[in-house]
Amino acid sequence: MYNINLLFCCNPTEQTGVDTHLQIFGIKLPLVQPGDDLVSLTIESSKRSGTQILDRDILVFSAKVVGVSQGRLLELSKISPSEKAKALATLYNLDPSFTEVVLREADAVLGGVEYALLTIKKNVVIANAGVDQSNAPLGYVALWPEDPQRSAEDLRGRFRENGLDVAVLITDSRTLPMRMGNSSVALGVSGFRPIEDLRGRKDLYGRAMRVKRLAVADNIASAAQLVMGETSEQTPVAVVRGAPVQYGEGFRIDEAIIPMNECLIMHIVGKRPL
């Protein structure tokens, strides 16, 4: 299990004269089963590993472990693929039953490459609508939580019941155009603002920013992914400490969504469902 310990300086607009440490700790959990209490497992596992959870930490959970704990698993042998699923499976070298689940979960299917469909789900451009066979029981697929935002709020409430005032982030891996490999995207957030609006701030030469926002939640998600891993690490939770975020109530992932007609990429590509 890897941990990250970084030293960064505060934003000049909030300069305190004190350097702050950004720390990220992975928390290894036992194999999570449907119905498990993720908060209790996380607290117990953090104590065993010597990683104390503190107030104002950000707890990052993979969407898969949240979905599994909620029973969001489907057995592929019980899925009857439609003709559309069969056609797409042939075209992109996918299992027809898996493809059928993707079609059911996706809000739109835009295209694909071998082994993956490009989809939109809950305003996120994501492979296979978040449906995943990796680290799911053999013969099953794992799905996102039904409502990742509500799940983040519920998890945060459970931590509060256990005397911990933390923020919560639910994430999944994703790919970016023309870039090899995965980064991570925020699906649900509770306890801090997911976007920092930089419009109106001046650059080094006095020019005001016109469109720039900082994807705070997505950046934290990607940093946490470095310790959570993608394969057999069994580390679906990370503790992020000292992040320069705006803590508070009422923040939702909706703030991170940009309308398609304002999105640099999707405005050009267009929403052309298959």
SULJOBEL-V57129 format. One line per field, one symbol per residue. psi: psi as a letter, one per 20 degrees, with the letter a starting at -180 (. if undefined). A space follows every 50 residues. Layout:
BEGIN
psi: ???
END
This chain:
BEGIN
psi: pqqpoqpqqqphikpijpqqppqppqopqropqpiqohgggggghhghij nppqqjqpoppqhghggghjkmqpohijpoqrhgggghgghjlqphgghg gghhhqhqphbrrpjqqprpplkpoqpkkipphpjqqpirqqrqqhnhgh gggggghhghhjjpnrqqpprqqrqqpjpqrqbqqphqqpiqpipoojpi qqahjjppphipqpmgghggghghhhhhaidjhlmjqqpppjqmroqaqj prihhippqhiipgghhggqnnq.
END
